[in-house]
Amino acid sequence: MRLCEPCAYLEGLLEKSLLQPLLHRGGLRADVLEDGEIRVGDSVRVLGTDADSPRA
């Protein structure tokens, strides 16, 4: 899981100032391992610690 900071691309699409208001509030990036739904009360866990390793 990695922090997902806002980017200028989104700001350009919406033509609104979003970078400052969303800084450190953008959400998380995660790899989807299988299909399904996450419901309130479901447990979610981190499977590895190599979140900062480069992707192919």
Backbone torsions as a table, in degrees:
resi	resn	phi	psi	omega
1	MET	NA	138.1	-178.5
2	ARG	-133.9	146.9	176.1
3	LEU	-64.0	137.4	-179.0
4	CYS	-113.2	93.4	-179.9
5	GLU	-76.8	151.3	177.6
6	PRO	-66.0	156.9	-178.7
7	CYS	-127.8	163.5	-179.3
8	ALA	-66.0	-24.4	179.4
9	TYR	-59.6	-48.4	179.1
10	LEU	-62.4	-42.6	179.2
11	GLU	-60.6	-40.5	178.8
12	GLY	-66.2	-38.0	179.0
13	LEU	-64.2	-41.2	-174.9
14	LEU	-92.0	-11.0	-179.1
15	GLU	53.9	39.4	176.5
16	LYS	-133.8	154.5	177.1
17	SER	-77.9	107.5	-176.6
18	LEU	-117.9	-19.2	-172.5
19	LEU	-61.4	-51.2	-178.6
20	GLN	-65.7	-48.6	-179.6
21	PRO	-61.9	-29.6	-177.4
22	LEU	-97.6	-2.6	-178.5
23	LEU	-56.6	126.6	-177.1
24	HIS	65.4	18.4	177.3
25	ARG	-131.6	15.9	-173.6
26	GLY	-75.6	-19.9	-178.8
27	GLY	111.2	-161.1	-177.7
28	LEU	-126.3	151.7	170.7
29	ARG	-104.5	137.7	179.0
30	ALA	-144.4	152.8	175.4
31	ASP	-87.2	128.1	177.5
32	VAL	-82.3	121.0	-176.3
33	LEU	-96.1	-26.6	177.6
34	GLU	-158.0	161.6	-179.4
35	ASP	-79.5	166.1	-179.9
36	GLY	141.4	-173.6	-179.5
37	GLU	-120.0	145.9	172.2
38	ILE	-105.7	121.8	-178.4
39	ARG	-109.8	160.1	175.8
40	VAL	-56.1	129.3	-179.8
41	GLY	98.0	-16.2	177.1
42	ASP	-68.8	147.2	175.8
43	SER	-87.4	141.1	177.3
44	VAL	-127.8	131.0	-177.1
45	ARG	-133.8	153.9	177.2
46	VAL	-84.4	128.9	-176.8
47	LEU	-91.9	-22.3	-177.5
48	GLY	-144.0	171.9	179.3
49	THR	-116.1	13.4	-177.5
50	ASP	-98.4	35.5	-175.8
51	ALA	-61.4	-26.7	-177.3
52	ASP	-92.8	0.2	-179.3
53	SER	-72.6	146.2	-179.2
54	PRO	-65.2	147.1	-179.9
55	ARG	-99.6	150.6	178.3
56	ALA	-81.7	NA	NA
